[in-house]
Amino acid sequence: MEYKFKLPIGDWSGDGHSQCEYFVIDSNVSAEALVPIYIEMDAKYNISGVCSQYEDTKMDADYIDFLESINIDPKDYFEDYDVDEYDQYIYADGLAQLVIDLLMNFDESLKLKIVKDEMPMFNNWLGQKVKGISGGGVFRLPGYGVFSM
């Protein structure tokens, strides 16, 4: 695959609760080319309505039934799928996978895959893994005050 982009799940713009998780996607089309496909797919499948409100952590049974009607197995997206529960808890990773699966279901020419983003973060957590640094690996980085409220 020749393109990579990040798929946000959550408040990507930071204008609400600011909680967001990003998933790196390998793709056979650019992110820009995927936008109109996503918009058309969402108009048909309404994925943007899933968990769209603050603290809305469950997918409702009607949407689960809809997934089954388009031959998508909903059990693939939940850590603890319970057939006796009406609504199901879904996490960001399951929802990200569902988004790309719906896109590929909608347009079979798409090839999308979540890939691990294992780039280390240069911060104190990394420093604590390094042996022999005075102060137990704790070091200061600039910029805390750059962000004002």
PyMOL commands that set and color helices and strands:
alter all, ss='L'
color gray80, all
select helices_A, chain A and resi 31-45+47-49+61-69+74-77+92-106+124-127+144-146
alter helices_A, ss='H'
color red, helices_A
select strands_A, chain A and resi 3-10+20-27+58-59+88-89+112-115
alter strands_A, ss='S'
color yellow, strands_A
deselect
rebuild
show_as cartoon
